Every structure is written in structure tokens, then in C-alpha cells.
Amino acid sequence: MPEPLKIVLFDGEELAEETFRLAFQQLRHVQIVDQTSSWDELRESLKGEIDVAAVNLGDKKGQGLSIVQRIAETTPTCSILGVGRWTDPESIIAAMRAGCSQFVTWPIDATDLSSAMERIRTTRVAEVKTSKLICVVGSAGGSGTTTVACNLAMELVHTTNRRCALVDLNLEFGDVCTVLDCSPNYSIADVCGQGAEIDRAVMTKALYNLPCNVSILARPGELERAYDVTPEGVEGALRTLSTMFSYVVVDMPRTLDALNAAAVKNADYTLIVTQLGVPFIRNATRMFDGLIRTGMAQDRVQIVLNRCNADNDRITPEEVAAHFGQPIFAMIPNDYKRVQSALDLGHPIVADAPSSPARLAIEQLAKKLTSEADPGEAEKAASSGLLSRLWKRPAKAPS
């Protein structure tokens, strides 16, 4: 049985004191320590071991938000639940900015309140001490990058029984929510705007939690909101997520702009998803070399071959390994019908086709990424065959 959350109630309006208290009395594993309408009394209560402060925000952006800000400043370890009469996203975001980690509307719905309190309970666990950031980028359109990223997040949870965040950084045309059939209320634009202060409370509200322990930070719903996201915001968001999740997977667009640079800057691995075709390998080479020029260690930039064993493959994995001078990190077989069926239904492959060769290969990729051992020194091999004739990379300068 979980320890009860100790909660103090603040109702500055004193309009429905008993009704306000009753909603919390009906919760399981919650202990009401005090109820007050005075800041001085609330401040004294917060000196004790209080887990949650529930604040009646009222129907105006006045005293309620001021109280929330005071709680956040004086007792940063206390989670804050806002209760307000607002329903518009802008007002709810304002409450989050003030310091609310959760928000429910008045009159209080018992199910909404219970869910909010459980989310607070979840976030009050100790911070994650070690986290891995894994960026996934495609070499060309149709590489299967989003499919790999989404299913990789699922398999990381399945393999380790730890939580994983999945970030859709393809801000204009990202498909993470389509692949997993969900419609989040908030997006990365809500937390990564110019001058935004990103913390665990704000991030918790913005994430969409799937039942499988994968939490999604979605791309904006409106195209124009993509321009609200800043490189500083992306870096701050990933830094905050690393304190909340053991694994963070980022589905990236095929660019090396400032936003993507902010993402890969601290990545443990950047996976370039490509296929066995000349156009794919050409672009994978450009991406690979570009990442190395940004200062990334070569053993942190890895090649993932997707849809292998197709009938029209003219290039072999061995040629690709020789071309990049290091082993192929993972090879995912072509299993078009079952993978496409899962995509059409908005399901992870493991849900619809657990024995799919593609799903099993992604599971092995997850196990490889969760290993504490480094990939090791890249094998040095001379390019040969069809690939070397079609795309010759510049020779490396002698060390």
C-alpha cells in the first residue's frame, strides 16, 4: 500500500469550503493536513512535511496564481495542484508557468482529481540518476525513421521495465502521434518557446502518457507554432526529460539546423536509419559526415539498415559497413505487410505482430542500446564493390 500523500488545501474565495474539502476526502491514500484561506496559515502548514498543496485558483487570474507562485518560491519540494474555472489552454498554461504541476477544473470531477493526484504521486519519486538520449534520423523520405523511433521506445520499456520519453522533433510534419494513434492536448511548442522556463512540473503536464510507460512530447498541432520552438528550449526540454526518464528517444527530421544540433549535442547515440539503395546511402553519408564535423564521436553515430532483404537490394550490408568504416549497428528485415498493418491501426508492432522479424530486430536494437558496454572501436575496412564506385567518400587525413 502506498504512503498517503499529505495535502494542504487553500481556498481563498471561501465559496464552497466543504465541497472543496469533500472532493479530497474521497480520495484514497491522501491525508488532509490543513485547510485555510490565509497565506500566513498556509505558510506555517508548509513548514511541515507536505507533499501537495491544492489551491483554489478562482475565476480570475489573481490571488490564486499569486499563492501558487509563493508556494513554488518558498517550498519548491511541494507539488501544487491548481483548481480553476478556466478551460482555455492559455489560462491552464499560465497556471503551469506559475508553478502548478497538475490542473483540474471546477466543479471537481472525482476521476480527473484522482488521475491528477496519481500523476503527482508518480512524479514525486526520486529523479532518474542516469539516462540515455537516443536520436533517430532518416537518410531520406520513406526510410522508416518514425516507425523505428516509436517501436524502439516501446522495446526499450519492454526490455528494461523502465520509462521512456518519445519526442517528436519533426515540428511541421511529424507522425509520432499518428503511428501511436493519440491526440495530446499539449505539444513541444507549449514548453520550448522563447524564454520559457522548463521544469518537471511543466513537462509532466505537457507529456501524453501511454499505458505502456512511454510518454510523448508531441509536435505542434498548427504548422505556424513550429516556429515557437527554440534551440535553447529543445536543449532544456531534453535536459529535464533526462531527470524523469531512463531513456529519451527523439524522432528527428532530416536536417542539421540549430534545433537538431541542440538535440544531438548531448546524445549518447544518433542512429541514422537508411536502406540499401544508392540515394539512401548517399544521404546517409552526408548526414554521417555532417554529424562527425559537429564534433560527435564516431562511435556515437551509428547506421541502422531498415527493410533489408527486399527483392531489389543491389547493395550488400557488408559494402555499407566497409563504406562507413564501422560495423552496421542494426539490420531490420523487410516485413512490409505486418509493419504497415500496425501503422494503419496506430499500434506498435509488438501489439499486432510480436513475432514479426522487424519487431524482433528492433527488440535486439533496444537490448544493444541498453547495454553498458560501448560499441568499441570502429573496424577499418576499405570500400569496395558497387557502393565504392557510386559514392566515394573523401579519404581521412593521416593522424
C-alpha positions in Angstrom: 0.0 0.0 0.0 1.5 3.4 -1.0 2.2 6.0 1.7 -0.6 8.6 1.9 0.2 11.9 0.2 0.0 14.7 2.8 -2.0 17.6 1.4 -3.0 21.1 2.5 -5.9 22.9 0.9 -6.1 26.6 0.1 -9.4 28.2 -0.7 -9.1 32.0 -0.8 -12.6 32.5 -2.1 -14.3 30.5 0.7 -17.2 29.9 -1.6 -17.6 26.2 -1.3 -15.3 25.2 1.6 -17.0 21.9 2.5 -17.4 20.9 -1.2 -13.8 21.7 -1.9 -12.6 19.6 1.0 -15.1 16.8 0.3 -13.5 16.1 -3.1 -10.2 15.4 -1.5 -11.6 13.4 1.4 -13.0 10.9 -1.0 -9.5 10.1 -2.4 -7.6 7.0 -1.4 -4.1 7.3 0.1 -4.5 11.1 0.8 -4.2 12.7 4.2 -5.6 16.3 4.5 -3.3 18.1 7.0 -4.9 21.5 6.9 -7.4 23.8 5.1 -7.0 27.6 5.1 -7.8 30.8 3.3 -4.9 32.7 4.7 -1.4 32.8 3.2 0.2 33.2 6.7 -1.6 30.0 7.9 -0.7 28.2 4.7 3.0 29.2 5.0 3.0 27.7 8.5 1.5 24.5 7.3 4.0 24.2 4.5 6.8 24.1 7.1 5.7 20.6 7.9 6.2 17.5 5.6 3.6 18.4 3.0 3.6 16.6 -0.4 0.8 18.6 -2.2 -0.8 22.0 -1.9 -4.2 22.2 -3.6 -5.1 25.8 -4.5 -8.5 27.1 -5.5 -7.4 29.5 -8.3 -10.8 31.1 -8.6 -12.3 32.5 -11.8 -9.8 35.3 -12.2 -6.0 35.3 -12.7 -5.4 37.0 -9.4 -4.8 35.8 -5.8 -4.8 32.1 -6.8 -1.9 32.4 -9.1 -0.1 34.6 -6.7 -0.4 32.0 -4.0 0.9 29.3 -6.4 3.9 31.4 -7.1 4.6 31.9 -3.4 4.3 28.2 -2.7 6.7 27.5 -5.6 9.2 30.0 -4.3 9.1 29.1 -0.6 8.5 25.4 -0.8 9.9 24.1 -4.1 9.7 20.5 -3.0 5.9 20.7 -2.6 3.8 19.7 -5.6 1.0 22.1 -6.5 -2.5 21.2 -7.7 -4.5 24.0 -9.2 -8.3 24.0 -9.2 -9.8 26.6 -11.5 -12.9 27.6 -13.5 -10.9 28.1 -16.7 -10.8 25.7 -19.6 -8.9 27.6 -22.2 -5.3 26.3 -22.9 -3.7 29.7 -22.4 -5.0 30.0 -18.9 -4.0 26.5 -18.0 -0.5 27.1 -19.3 -0.4 30.3 -17.2 -1.2 28.1 -14.1 1.6 25.7 -15.1 4.0 28.6 -15.5 3.1 29.9 -12.1 4.0 26.5 -10.6 1.1 24.1 -10.8 2.2 20.6 -11.6 -1.4 19.5 -12.2 -4.7 21.3 -13.0 -8.3 20.2 -12.6 -11.4 22.3 -13.4 -14.2 23.4 -11.0 -16.6 21.8 -10.2 -14.2 19.0 -9.4 -14.7 15.7 -11.2 -13.6 12.8 -9.0 -12.0 10.8 -11.8 -10.0 13.8 -13.0 -8.8 14.6 -9.5 -7.8 11.0 -8.8 -5.8 10.9 -12.0 -4.1 14.2 -11.2 -3.1 13.0 -7.8 -1.7 9.8 -9.2 0.4 11.7 -11.6 1.7 13.8 -8.7 2.5 10.6 -6.8 4.4 9.3 -9.8 6.5 12.5 -10.2 7.5 12.5 -6.6 9.7 9.5 -7.0 13.4 10.1 -6.9 15.0 11.7 -10.0 16.5 9.4 -12.6 20.2 9.3 -11.9 21.3 8.0 -15.3 19.6 8.5 -18.6 20.3 7.7 -22.3 19.4 10.1 -25.1 18.9 8.4 -28.4 18.3 10.5 -31.5 16.9 8.8 -34.6 17.2 10.5 -38.0 16.5 9.2 -41.5 18.6 9.4 -44.6 15.7 10.1 -46.9 11.9 10.2 -47.0 10.5 6.8 -46.6 13.4 5.4 -44.6 11.1 4.3 -41.8 12.6 6.6 -39.2 9.4 7.3 -37.2 8.4 3.6 -37.3 11.9 2.7 -35.9 11.8 5.5 -33.3 8.3 4.7 -32.0 8.8 1.0 -31.8 12.3 1.4 -30.3 10.8 3.4 -27.5 8.3 0.6 -26.8 11.0 -2.0 -26.9 13.3 0.0 -24.5 10.4 -0.1 -22.0 9.7 -3.8 -22.7 13.4 -4.7 -22.3 14.3 -2.7 -19.2 10.9 -2.2 -17.5 11.9 1.5 -17.2 10.0 4.5 -18.5 10.9 6.1 -21.8 10.1 9.6 -23.3 9.5 9.9 -27.0 10.0 13.4 -28.5 8.7 14.3 -32.0 11.1 16.9 -33.2 9.8 16.9 -36.7 7.9 20.0 -35.9 6.0 20.6 -39.1 5.1 17.1 -40.4 5.9 14.7 -37.5 4.0 11.4 -37.4 4.7 10.0 -33.9 1.1 10.6 -32.7 -0.3 9.1 -36.0 1.8 6.0 -35.6 0.7 5.6 -32.0 -2.9 6.8 -32.5 -3.1 9.5 -29.9 -4.1 13.2 -29.7 -2.2 15.1 -27.0 -3.6 18.4 -25.7 -0.2 20.0 -25.4 3.0 20.0 -27.6 6.6 20.8 -27.6 5.7 24.3 -28.6 4.0 24.9 -25.2 7.2 24.2 -23.3 10.0 25.2 -25.6 9.1 28.7 -26.6 11.3 31.8 -26.3 12.3 32.4 -22.7 10.2 29.5 -21.4 11.3 28.1 -18.0 11.1 24.3 -18.3 10.9 22.2 -15.2 9.5 18.8 -14.2 6.1 20.2 -13.3 5.6 21.9 -16.7 7.0 18.9 -18.6 4.7 16.5 -16.7 1.7 18.5 -17.8 2.8 18.7 -21.4 3.5 14.9 -21.8 1.0 12.5 -23.2 1.3 9.2 -21.2 0.6 5.9 -23.0 -0.4 2.9 -20.9 2.8 1.2 -21.8 5.1 3.6 -19.9 6.0 5.6 -23.0 5.3 9.4 -22.6 5.1 11.5 -25.8 6.2 15.1 -26.2 4.2 15.8 -29.4 4.9 18.2 -32.3 2.6 21.3 -32.5 -0.8 20.9 -34.0 -0.6 24.0 -36.0 2.2 24.5 -38.6 3.0 28.1 -37.6 3.6 27.0 -34.0 6.7 25.1 -35.1 8.5 28.5 -35.2 7.8 29.0 -31.5 10.3 26.3 -30.6 13.9 27.5 -29.9 17.2 25.6 -29.7 17.5 26.6 -26.1 14.1 25.3 -25.4 14.9 21.9 -27.0 18.1 21.6 -25.1 16.3 22.5 -21.8 13.4 20.1 -22.5 15.8 17.2 -23.2 17.7 18.0 -20.1 14.6 18.0 -18.0 13.4 14.7 -19.6 16.7 13.1 -18.7 15.9 13.7 -15.0 12.5 12.0 -15.4 13.1 9.1 -17.8 15.8 6.4 -18.1 15.6 6.7 -21.9 14.7 9.6 -24.2 14.1 8.8 -27.9 14.0 11.8 -30.3 12.4 11.4 -33.8 14.3 14.0 -35.8 13.7 15.5 -39.3 16.4 15.2 -42.0 18.2 18.5 -41.2 21.2 19.7 -39.3 19.8 23.0 -38.2 20.1 24.7 -34.8 17.2 22.7 -33.4 18.6 19.3 -34.3 22.1 20.4 -33.2 20.6 21.2 -29.8 19.2 17.7 -29.7 22.2 15.7 -30.8 24.6 17.8 -28.8 24.4 15.6 -25.7 23.1 12.4 -27.4 24.5 9.1 -26.3 23.7 7.7 -29.8 22.5 9.1 -33.0 21.0 6.4 -35.3 20.9 7.1 -39.0 18.1 5.0 -40.5 18.8 4.1 -44.1 18.0 1.5 -46.7 20.1 -0.5 -49.2 19.7 1.9 -52.1 22.1 4.4 -53.6 20.0 7.5 -52.9 19.6 6.4 -49.3 23.3 5.7 -48.8 24.3 9.0 -50.4 22.2 11.0 -48.0 23.2 8.8 -45.0 26.8 9.6 -45.9 26.1 13.3 -45.9 24.4 13.1 -42.5 27.1 10.9 -41.0 29.9 13.2 -42.1 28.0 16.3 -41.0 27.4 14.9 -37.5 31.1 14.0 -37.2 32.1 17.5 -38.3 29.9 18.9 -35.5 32.2 17.1 -33.0 30.3 13.9 -32.3 32.4 10.9 -31.6 32.2 8.4 -34.5 31.2 5.5 -32.2 28.1 7.5 -31.2 26.9 7.9 -34.8 25.6 4.5 -35.9 24.0 3.1 -39.1 20.7 1.2 -38.9 19.7 -0.6 -42.1 15.9 -0.8 -42.4 13.8 -3.0 -44.7 16.7 -5.3 -45.6 16.3 -8.4 -47.7 14.0 -6.7 -50.2 14.0 -8.3 -53.6 15.6 -5.3 -55.3 18.6 -4.8 -52.9 21.7 -4.4 -55.1 24.0 -3.2 -52.3 25.0 -5.6 -49.5 25.3 -4.7 -45.8 29.0 -5.7 -46.0 29.6 -3.0 -48.6 27.8 -0.4 -46.4 29.9 -1.4 -43.4 33.1 -1.0 -45.4 31.9 2.3 -46.8 31.4 3.8 -43.4 34.4 2.1 -41.9 32.4 0.6 -39.0 30.0 -2.4 -38.5 26.3 -1.9 -39.1 24.7 -1.2 -35.8 21.4 -2.9 -36.6 19.6 -4.5 -39.5 15.8 -4.6 -39.6 14.3 -7.1 -42.1 11.7 -6.1 -44.6 8.3 -7.1 -43.2 6.1 -4.7 -45.1 2.6 -6.2 -44.6 2.8 -6.7 -40.9 4.5 -3.4 -40.2 2.2 -1.4 -42.5 -0.8 -3.1 -40.8 0.4 -1.9 -37.4 0.9 1.6 -38.8 -2.6 1.7 -40.3 -4.1 0.7 -36.9 -1.9 3.0 -34.9 -0.4 0.2 -32.9 3.2 -0.7 -32.0 4.4 -3.7 -34.0 4.7 -5.7 -30.7 1.0 -5.4 -30.1 -0.1 -6.8 -33.5 2.8 -8.9 -34.7 5.1 -9.8 -31.8 6.8 -12.5 -33.9 7.5 -10.1 -36.8 11.1 -10.3 -37.9 11.1 -6.5 -37.9 9.8 -6.3 -34.4 12.4 -8.8 -33.1 15.2 -6.9 -34.8 14.1 -3.6 -33.1 14.0 -5.5 -29.8 17.6 -6.6 -30.3 18.5 -3.0 -31.2 16.9 -1.9 -27.8 18.9 -4.5 -26.0 22.1 -3.3 -27.7 21.4 0.3 -26.7 20.7 -0.7 -23.1 24.0 -2.4 -22.7 26.5 -0.5 -20.7 29.3 -1.5 -23.0 30.4 0.9 -25.6 30.2 -0.2 -29.3 34.0 -0.3 -29.4 36.5 1.0 -31.9 35.1 1.1 -35.5 36.5 -1.5 -37.8 38.6 -0.1 -40.5 37.7 -1.5 -43.9 38.4 -0.4 -47.4 35.5 0.4 -49.6 34.8 -2.0 -52.4 32.2 -3.1 -54.9 29.3 -1.3 -56.3 29.0 1.2 -53.5 32.5 2.5 -53.7 32.1 3.0 -57.4 28.9 5.0 -57.0 29.9 7.1 -54.0 33.4 7.6 -53.0 34.0 9.3 -49.6 37.0 11.6 -49.1 40.0 9.9 -47.6 40.7 10.7 -44.0 43.7 12.8 -43.2 46.5 10.8 -41.5 46.7 11.2 -37.8 
